[in-house]
Amino acid sequence: MSGEIASSIPVADTGTDRAELALGETTPGDGEPGGSGSAASDRANGILREIFSGSVTLTVLSIVLALVAGGILMAATNSNVQAAAGYFLARPSDTLSAIWQSVSGGYVALFRGGVYNFEATNFATGMQSFLGGNGQAGSLGYATPLIAAGLGIAVGFRSGVFNIGGQGQVLVAAALAGYVSFAWNLPVGIHMIVAVLAALIGGAIWAGIVGLLKARTGAHEVIVTIMLNYIAFYLLDYFLHTPVLRAPGSQNPQTPAAQPSAILFPLLGNEYALDFGFILVIAATIYCWWLLSRSNLGFKFRAVGENPRAARVAGIRINRMYIYVMLISGVLLGLAGAYQALGNPSGVTGFGGSIDAGIGFSGITVALLGRSRPWGVFAAGILFGILQAGSYTIQADQQVDPNIVPVIQSVIVLFLAAPPLVRAIFHLPAPARREPKAKKPSATTPSVPTQKVADAK
């Protein structure tokens, strides 16, 4: 009887076998000094597992692997390396030295062109690589529209909507902003605001069409956005060949220069190219963070993105959320279009049909690298801006093809899409599986085994 009673008493799951308890061995934590040390060790191991299997670590390691792949391409395409490889067995040190010079020289040139030019005569001139100036857009200049586009794509991703129509929304927004900037005569200050608002409205309308069709007819947003990209591109091309957008007296399909009152003004004086557009994307990042993390509407967006069926059962109007998501996404991509049309140099010289500069699709890469988190997208946009600005210095100083930068960006996304591959390369632990905790028995209602003990007595 006593054996039956003992076997029916529940034992906490501490990792200790029941047979050990029967032999009278003490479990860690039951009065033995080593118990607290074991618990602390388990907690430390859990923290390390969380760190090394987390998304931040995987993102950083993906960037490292992409830079390694870029270095391999630099070395493989370098003429000095190819020449030294011809007699590698006779003098291998020459080949290794050429590889080091090509890779280190390339990345040093990338740093000088995208972060700080340490060969400049003074600090202010050296910072033009990052802030722009002297005819250079600078890293932040390239990053500004990428951040805006990435935020627009990220809002859609978090809501389960794949907005692949960034190109069309940027083109429509740039066309409207450009038209307002040179065709309307408005006071200083108001002119720029109206031009930016026109771009935001244009992007929202073009993306809102997608949300409306998805909500009303169930049309897939990927197909609709791709088709609207073509429509926007050819509409802009048509208007650039008509007096609506083409500069008077010009035979080229290009708009007139914007009026000075509509151009985004510089933030740090004429020495640097950084303009008011960067302040706008900072505000947009803060707004997206608040929207997705603190607002009721953002909670509904995330609920729809996680599980649309559960969100519908909870009373969330799914179709209405799709429209709202696309409108907000279009506004953010419209901000990218406004920057392209009103910033330097397009605002000063006018623009043509290639005004989007691939930003609509690059925004997808930025959103993926930023894990669709607003501040992650902000950091990813700055990183891509540095790579873009530095690519021209690589070409000028090291004769490296600037197309190596898109390769590095693509490899980053490739590794981000395959976390098990990154873990296998660096021998990282797999993320711990979180299992729901067992519900403790109530103090008033005895559990089944306890009831057995009472009956036995």
Backbone torsions as a table, in degrees:
resi	resn	phi	psi	omega
1	MET	NA	-44.4	-179.8
2	SER	-63.4	-34.6	177.1
3	GLY	-66.0	-38.3	178.1
4	GLU	-66.4	-38.3	179.6
5	ILE	-65.9	-43.9	-178.5
6	ALA	-64.6	-37.8	-179.1
7	SER	-71.7	-20.7	-178.2
8	SER	-90.4	-9.1	-179.9
9	ILE	-77.1	127.9	-178.4
10	PRO	-68.1	141.6	179.4
11	VAL	-115.8	133.3	178.9
12	ALA	-63.8	145.4	-178.6
13	ASP	-81.1	88.4	-179.1
14	THR	-106.4	5.7	-178.7
15	GLY	87.7	3.8	-179.5
16	THR	-103.1	135.5	-177.5
17	ASP	-70.6	148.7	179.5
18	ARG	-63.7	-31.2	-179.6
19	ALA	-63.4	-35.0	178.0
20	GLU	-64.5	-36.9	178.1
21	LEU	-66.3	-36.4	-179.5
22	ALA	-66.0	-30.3	179.9
23	LEU	-81.3	-3.5	176.4
24	GLY	87.4	15.1	179.5
25	GLU	-78.1	147.0	-176.7
26	THR	-89.1	135.2	177.5
27	THR	-83.6	151.8	176.9
28	PRO	-59.8	134.5	-179.9
29	GLY	97.5	-11.6	179.9
30	ASP	-97.3	55.3	177.4
31	GLY	93.4	-4.0	179.8
32	GLU	-92.0	135.7	-176.4
33	PRO	-60.6	-28.8	-176.7
34	GLY	-73.5	-10.7	-176.4
35	GLY	-64.8	-43.7	-179.3
36	SER	-65.7	-36.7	177.9
37	GLY	-65.1	-39.5	178.3
38	SER	-65.3	-41.9	178.7
39	ALA	-63.6	-41.6	178.9
40	ALA	-64.3	-38.9	178.3
41	SER	-64.0	-41.1	178.1
42	ASP	-63.5	-41.1	178.3
43	ARG	-64.1	-42.2	179.2
44	ALA	-63.1	-42.0	178.3
45	ASN	-63.7	-38.4	178.1
46	GLY	-65.0	-40.1	178.7
47	ILE	-65.2	-43.9	178.6
48	LEU	-62.7	-38.7	178.1
49	ARG	-63.7	-42.0	178.8
50	GLU	-61.9	-40.2	-178.3
51	ILE	-67.3	-50.1	-172.8
52	PHE	-78.3	-15.3	177.1
53	SER	-108.5	6.4	-178.3
54	GLY	-77.8	167.8	-176.6
55	SER	-69.3	-32.8	-179.8
56	VAL	-65.0	-45.1	179.1
57	THR	-62.6	-43.7	179.7
58	LEU	-63.7	-36.3	179.0
59	THR	-66.6	-45.7	179.7
60	VAL	-62.5	-43.7	-179.6
61	LEU	-67.9	-32.6	175.3
62	SER	-64.0	-39.8	177.4
63	ILE	-65.4	-41.5	178.3
64	VAL	-61.0	-45.5	179.4
65	LEU	-63.2	-37.4	178.3
66	ALA	-66.2	-38.8	177.2
67	LEU	-66.6	-36.1	175.5
68	VAL	-63.9	-44.0	177.8
69	ALA	-62.4	-39.5	176.6
70	GLY	-63.6	-39.3	176.8
71	GLY	-62.8	-39.1	177.8
72	ILE	-62.8	-41.6	179.1
73	LEU	-66.8	-39.7	177.1
74	MET	-59.5	-45.3	-178.4
75	ALA	-68.1	-39.2	-176.4
76	ALA	-69.3	-28.3	-177.7
77	THR	-99.1	-0.2	-179.0
78	ASN	-79.7	132.7	-176.4
79	SER	-67.1	-36.5	179.3
80	ASN	-66.3	-38.7	177.5
81	VAL	-66.1	-41.9	179.6
82	GLN	-63.8	-38.4	179.0
83	ALA	-68.4	-42.6	-179.4
84	ALA	-69.6	-28.0	179.5
85	ALA	-68.2	-18.8	179.6
86	GLY	-66.5	-25.6	177.2
87	TYR	-125.7	41.0	-176.9
88	PHE	-59.6	-42.7	-176.7
89	LEU	-67.0	-29.7	179.4
90	ALA	-77.4	-44.5	-179.0
91	ARG	-139.3	81.1	-178.4
92	PRO	-65.2	-24.2	-179.2
93	SER	-63.6	-31.9	178.9
94	ASP	-64.6	-41.4	179.4
95	THR	-66.5	-44.5	179.6
96	LEU	-63.7	-39.0	178.2
97	SER	-66.1	-40.5	179.1
98	ALA	-66.0	-38.2	177.8
99	ILE	-63.5	-45.4	179.9
100	TRP	-62.1	-44.0	-178.9
101	GLN	-65.0	-38.9	-178.5
102	SER	-69.6	-44.3	-176.8
103	VAL	-72.6	-49.3	-179.7
104	SER	-64.6	-40.7	177.9
105	GLY	-63.0	-38.2	179.7
106	GLY	-65.6	-45.4	-177.7
107	TYR	-76.0	-28.5	172.6
108	VAL	-65.7	-41.9	176.5
109	ALA	-64.2	-36.8	176.7
110	LEU	-62.9	-40.7	178.4
111	PHE	-65.6	-43.6	-179.3
112	ARG	-65.2	-35.7	-178.1
113	GLY	-83.1	-21.5	-174.9
114	GLY	-114.0	-20.7	-176.3
115	VAL	-119.6	-64.9	-177.5
116	TYR	-153.5	129.8	178.5
117	ASN	-90.8	96.7	-177.2
118	PHE	-74.0	-4.0	174.8
119	GLU	-91.0	-1.9	179.4
120	ALA	-70.4	160.5	-176.8
121	THR	-72.6	-26.5	178.7
122	ASN	-148.2	171.2	-175.2
123	PHE	-64.8	-41.4	-177.3
124	ALA	-61.6	-42.7	179.0
125	THR	-68.5	-37.7	179.4
126	GLY	-63.5	-32.0	-179.4
127	MET	-75.7	-6.7	177.1
128	GLN	-64.8	-22.5	175.3
129	SER	-62.9	-34.5	-177.5
130	PHE	-93.5	-41.3	-175.7
131	LEU	-94.9	-11.5	-178.5
132	GLY	86.1	158.2	-179.9
133	GLY	141.5	162.8	-179.8
134	ASN	57.6	43.2	179.6
135	GLY	81.6	2.1	179.3
136	GLN	-105.8	141.1	177.4
137	ALA	-73.2	-30.2	-179.0
138	GLY	80.3	161.9	-178.1
139	SER	-61.5	-42.6	-179.9
140	LEU	-69.3	-29.4	175.8
141	GLY	-65.3	-41.0	176.0
142	TYR	-72.8	-32.0	-175.8
143	ALA	-74.4	-29.7	-172.8
144	THR	-57.6	-54.5	178.8
145	PRO	-68.5	-28.7	177.8
146	LEU	-65.7	-39.6	178.3
147	ILE	-64.8	-45.6	-179.9
148	ALA	-61.2	-45.7	179.1
149	ALA	-66.4	-40.9	179.1
150	GLY	-62.6	-38.1	177.5
151	LEU	-63.9	-41.5	178.7
152	GLY	-62.3	-43.2	178.3
153	ILE	-67.5	-39.2	-177.1
154	ALA	-65.3	-39.1	177.8
155	VAL	-60.1	-40.5	176.7
156	GLY	-66.4	-43.3	179.6
157	PHE	-59.7	-44.3	-179.0
158	ARG	-65.6	-20.3	-179.1
159	SER	-101.8	6.1	179.7
160	GLY	79.1	17.3	-179.9
161	VAL	-115.0	127.9	-177.2
162	PHE	-99.7	95.7	-179.3
163	ASN	-85.5	94.0	178.8
164	ILE	-92.9	4.5	-175.7
165	GLY	-96.5	28.0	179.9
166	GLY	-59.5	-36.5	-179.6
167	GLN	-60.0	-48.7	-179.5
168	GLY	-63.6	-40.1	-179.2
169	GLN	-68.5	-36.9	176.0
170	VAL	-66.3	-41.4	-178.8
171	LEU	-64.8	-45.7	179.8
172	VAL	-64.0	-43.3	179.8
173	ALA	-63.4	-43.6	179.8
174	ALA	-64.9	-38.8	179.6
175	ALA	-63.3	-44.8	-179.7
176	LEU	-68.6	-42.9	178.2
177	ALA	-62.8	-42.0	179.2
178	GLY	-63.3	-42.1	-179.8
179	TYR	-63.1	-46.7	179.1
180	VAL	-63.1	-34.5	-174.9
181	SER	-69.3	-32.0	-177.9
182	PHE	-110.0	-18.3	-175.1
183	ALA	-98.1	-24.1	-178.6
184	TRP	-101.9	139.7	176.6
185	ASN	-105.3	105.3	-176.8
186	LEU	-129.2	159.8	-179.8
187	PRO	-64.1	159.0	177.1
188	VAL	-62.2	138.0	-177.4
189	GLY	94.2	-53.4	178.6
190	ILE	-71.7	-37.0	-176.9
191	HIS	-59.7	-47.1	-179.2
192	MET	-64.1	-41.7	-179.5
193	ILE	-63.2	-43.4	-179.6
194	VAL	-65.7	-39.2	178.9
195	ALA	-64.6	-41.6	178.1
196	VAL	-66.0	-42.9	178.7
197	LEU	-61.8	-37.7	177.6
198	ALA	-61.8	-40.4	178.2
199	ALA	-65.7	-43.5	179.7
200	LEU	-62.7	-41.4	179.5
201	ILE	-66.5	-41.6	178.9
202	GLY	-61.3	-45.5	177.8
203	GLY	-63.4	-39.9	-179.4
204	ALA	-65.6	-41.7	-179.9
205	ILE	-64.9	-44.6	-177.1
206	TRP	-65.8	-37.1	176.7
207	ALA	-79.2	-31.3	179.1
208	GLY	-63.1	-29.2	175.5
209	ILE	-59.1	-41.2	-179.9
210	VAL	-65.4	-46.6	179.8
211	GLY	-62.7	-38.8	-180.0
212	LEU	-67.1	-43.9	178.7
213	LEU	-64.8	-38.7	178.8
214	LYS	-66.8	-39.9	-177.9
215	ALA	-72.9	-38.2	-174.1
216	ARG	-89.1	-36.3	-173.5
217	THR	-116.5	-10.5	-177.4
218	GLY	78.6	13.5	179.7
219	ALA	-62.6	139.5	-177.9
220	HIS	-73.6	131.7	-174.0
221	GLU	-67.0	-27.8	-179.1
222	VAL	-65.9	-47.3	-179.9
223	ILE	-64.6	-44.9	-176.6
224	VAL	-65.2	-43.3	-177.9
225	THR	-67.2	-37.8	178.6
226	ILE	-63.8	-42.4	179.1
227	MET	-66.2	-38.5	178.2
228	LEU	-68.4	-26.1	173.1
229	ASN	-60.1	-46.5	179.1
230	TYR	-64.4	-41.9	-179.5
231	ILE	-62.0	-45.7	-179.8
232	ALA	-63.9	-41.1	-178.7
233	PHE	-62.3	-46.6	-176.4
234	TYR	-77.6	-27.5	172.5
235	LEU	-65.0	-45.0	177.4
236	LEU	-62.5	-41.8	178.5
237	ASP	-61.7	-38.5	178.8
238	TYR	-64.3	-48.6	-177.2
239	PHE	-68.8	-26.8	175.8
240	LEU	-70.4	-17.0	175.7
241	HIS	-97.9	6.8	177.9
242	THR	-121.3	165.1	178.9
243	PRO	-63.7	-9.9	-179.1
244	VAL	-61.6	-46.7	-178.6
245	LEU	-118.5	-20.8	-175.9
246	ARG	-74.8	141.0	179.4
247	ALA	-64.1	137.8	179.9
248	PRO	-59.3	133.8	178.7
249	GLY	78.3	0.1	-178.8
250	SER	-95.9	141.5	175.9
251	GLN	-93.4	-9.2	180.0
252	ASN	-91.9	143.9	176.9
253	PRO	-75.0	79.9	-176.6
254	GLN	-144.7	145.8	-178.6
255	THR	-78.5	161.5	171.1
256	PRO	-68.6	165.3	175.1
257	ALA	-68.3	146.5	178.1
258	ALA	-70.7	151.7	174.5
259	GLN	-67.1	145.6	-177.8
260	PRO	-56.0	-28.7	-178.5
261	SER	-71.2	-15.8	-178.2
262	ALA	-101.2	-10.3	-176.0
263	ILE	-78.1	142.0	176.8
264	LEU	-63.0	123.8	-172.9
265	PHE	-79.5	149.4	179.8
266	PRO	-70.3	148.2	-178.7
267	LEU	-89.2	-32.7	-172.3
268	LEU	-117.0	30.0	179.8
269	GLY	84.7	-178.4	-176.0
270	ASN	-75.4	-10.5	-178.9
271	GLU	-72.1	-28.2	-178.6
272	TYR	-119.4	151.9	-177.8
273	ALA	-89.8	-8.8	-178.5
274	LEU	-60.5	126.9	-174.8
275	ASP	-123.2	-171.5	-174.4
276	PHE	-64.4	-18.9	178.9
277	GLY	-60.1	-32.5	179.5
278	PHE	-67.7	-35.9	175.8
279	ILE	-63.9	-38.2	179.8
280	LEU	-64.6	-39.5	-179.4
281	VAL	-73.7	-29.6	173.0
282	ILE	-63.3	-44.6	177.5
283	ALA	-63.0	-38.6	178.5
284	ALA	-65.7	-36.7	178.3
285	THR	-66.0	-44.0	178.4
286	ILE	-62.6	-41.2	179.7
287	TYR	-64.0	-43.5	-179.9
288	CYS	-65.2	-38.2	176.2
289	TRP	-61.2	-46.5	179.0
290	TRP	-65.1	-41.4	-178.0
291	LEU	-61.4	-48.6	-173.7
292	LEU	-81.9	-24.1	-173.8
293	SER	-108.1	-22.7	-171.4
294	ARG	-125.8	-15.4	-173.4
295	SER	-98.6	156.6	177.3
296	ASN	-66.2	-39.3	179.1
297	LEU	-64.6	-40.4	177.8
298	GLY	-64.3	-35.6	175.8
299	PHE	-62.0	-40.7	177.9
300	LYS	-65.9	-39.2	176.5
301	PHE	-58.0	-48.3	-177.4
302	ARG	-67.5	-34.6	177.8
303	ALA	-65.4	-41.3	177.4
304	VAL	-65.4	-39.9	179.7
305	GLY	-67.3	-35.0	-178.9
306	GLU	-76.2	-47.1	-176.4
307	ASN	-157.0	94.7	-177.8
308	PRO	-59.5	-38.0	-178.7
309	ARG	-65.2	-44.4	178.1
310	ALA	-64.8	-37.7	178.3
311	ALA	-64.0	-38.7	178.3
312	ARG	-66.2	-40.8	177.9
313	VAL	-63.2	-33.8	179.8
314	ALA	-76.0	-1.4	176.8
315	GLY	97.0	7.8	178.7
316	ILE	-81.8	132.3	179.0
317	ARG	-80.6	99.7	-172.8
318	ILE	-61.3	-47.0	-176.1
319	ASN	-62.8	-38.5	177.8
320	ARG	-66.3	-37.1	178.3
321	MET	-63.7	-38.4	178.7
322	TYR	-60.4	-40.5	179.4
323	ILE	-66.8	-45.7	-179.7
324	TYR	-61.8	-42.6	-178.9
325	VAL	-60.9	-46.4	-177.6
326	MET	-68.9	-33.8	176.9
327	LEU	-63.8	-47.1	179.6
328	ILE	-66.0	-41.7	177.8
329	SER	-60.7	-41.4	178.4
330	GLY	-65.7	-35.8	176.8
331	VAL	-62.0	-43.8	-179.0
332	LEU	-67.5	-40.3	175.7
333	LEU	-70.1	-29.0	173.2
334	GLY	-64.7	-32.8	175.4
335	LEU	-63.5	-39.0	175.5
336	ALA	-62.4	-40.9	177.2
337	GLY	-65.0	-37.6	177.2
338	ALA	-62.6	-41.6	179.1
339	TYR	-64.6	-39.9	180.0
340	GLN	-64.1	-36.0	-176.5
341	ALA	-85.7	-31.7	-172.3
342	LEU	-106.9	-10.9	178.5
343	GLY	-87.9	-178.8	176.6
344	ASN	-82.6	142.5	-1.1
345	PRO	-95.4	-2.7	-172.5
346	SER	-61.9	-37.4	-180.0
347	GLY	-64.8	-28.5	-177.8
348	VAL	-86.5	-36.1	-173.6
349	THR	-107.7	-12.7	-171.2
350	GLY	89.9	174.6	-177.3
351	PHE	-143.7	163.3	178.7
352	GLY	-115.6	-157.7	-175.1
353	GLY	-72.1	-14.4	-179.2
354	SER	-96.8	26.3	-175.3
355	ILE	-64.0	-26.2	-178.9
356	ASP	-70.4	-26.6	175.6
357	ALA	53.7	29.8	179.0
358	GLY	72.9	11.8	-175.3
359	ILE	-66.5	-34.3	-179.4
360	GLY	-59.7	-38.1	178.8
361	PHE	-86.4	-33.2	176.6
362	SER	-64.2	-29.2	177.4
363	GLY	-62.0	-30.3	176.6
364	ILE	-64.1	-44.2	178.9
365	THR	-63.3	-41.7	179.4
366	VAL	-63.9	-41.6	178.8
367	ALA	-64.4	-39.0	178.6
368	LEU	-66.7	-43.5	179.3
369	LEU	-64.7	-36.0	178.9
370	GLY	-82.1	6.0	179.6
371	ARG	56.5	28.5	178.3
372	SER	58.2	24.0	173.8
373	ARG	-103.1	134.2	-173.2
374	PRO	-52.2	-49.2	-178.6
375	TRP	-73.9	-27.7	172.2
376	GLY	-65.7	-40.0	176.5
377	VAL	-65.0	-39.3	178.5
378	PHE	-59.8	-47.7	179.2
379	ALA	-65.9	-40.2	179.4
380	ALA	-64.2	-38.5	177.8
381	GLY	-63.8	-40.0	178.0
382	ILE	-66.3	-40.4	177.5
383	LEU	-60.6	-45.2	179.7
384	PHE	-68.2	-31.9	175.3
385	GLY	-65.4	-39.1	176.6
386	ILE	-63.2	-44.6	179.1
387	LEU	-63.0	-40.0	-179.1
388	GLN	-67.4	-44.7	-179.9
389	ALA	-67.0	-38.7	-178.8
390	GLY	-73.9	-19.2	-178.2
391	SER	-63.8	-32.0	-179.8
392	TYR	-72.3	-35.4	176.7
393	THR	-68.8	-37.3	176.3
394	ILE	-59.5	-43.5	-179.0
395	GLN	-66.9	-41.9	-175.9
396	ALA	-72.9	-40.6	-173.9
397	ASP	-89.8	-36.5	-172.1
398	GLN	-114.7	0.5	-177.8
399	GLN	54.9	37.5	176.7
400	VAL	-96.3	137.0	179.7
401	ASP	-60.0	125.5	-179.5
402	PRO	-65.9	-13.6	177.7
403	ASN	-68.3	-5.4	176.2
404	ILE	-66.7	-25.4	179.7
405	VAL	-66.5	-48.2	174.4
406	PRO	-59.4	-31.1	176.9
407	VAL	-64.5	-45.2	178.6
408	ILE	-61.0	-43.4	179.1
409	GLN	-62.2	-40.8	-179.5
410	SER	-68.0	-38.4	179.2
411	VAL	-66.5	-35.5	176.6
412	ILE	-58.5	-49.1	-179.5
413	VAL	-64.9	-36.3	178.6
414	LEU	-58.9	-46.3	179.6
415	PHE	-72.6	-32.5	176.0
416	LEU	-63.0	-33.3	-179.7
417	ALA	-78.3	-8.2	-178.5
418	ALA	-131.5	69.1	179.7
419	PRO	-56.9	-37.9	178.3
420	PRO	-60.4	-31.9	178.0
421	LEU	-66.1	-42.9	178.3
422	VAL	-64.2	-42.1	179.1
423	ARG	-63.9	-37.8	-179.5
424	ALA	-68.0	-37.9	-178.8
425	ILE	-67.2	-42.1	-176.7
426	PHE	-99.8	6.0	178.8
427	HIS	55.2	48.4	179.1
428	LEU	-89.0	152.5	177.9
429	PRO	-74.0	151.6	175.3
430	ALA	-72.0	150.7	179.9
431	PRO	-61.8	140.6	-178.9
432	ALA	-68.4	138.0	177.1
433	ARG	-81.7	126.4	-179.3
434	ARG	-90.3	115.9	178.6
435	GLU	-103.0	142.6	179.9
436	PRO	-63.9	140.1	-179.5
437	LYS	-71.2	144.0	179.0
438	ALA	-68.3	140.1	-178.4
439	LYS	-76.4	127.0	-178.5
440	LYS	-72.3	141.1	178.4
441	PRO	-65.3	146.6	-178.9
442	SER	-67.8	149.3	-179.3
443	ALA	-71.2	-26.6	-177.2
444	THR	-88.3	-33.5	-176.9
445	THR	-102.6	115.6	-178.8
446	PRO	-68.6	144.4	177.2
447	SER	-73.0	171.0	-176.4
448	VAL	-62.2	-47.0	178.8
449	PRO	-62.0	-37.8	179.6
450	THR	-65.4	-37.3	177.5
451	GLN	-62.6	-35.5	176.6
452	LYS	-62.4	-41.6	179.1
453	VAL	-62.7	-42.0	-179.6
454	ALA	-63.6	-41.3	179.8
455	ASP	-65.9	-36.7	-179.6
456	ALA	-65.5	-36.5	177.4
457	LYS	-66.9	NA	NA
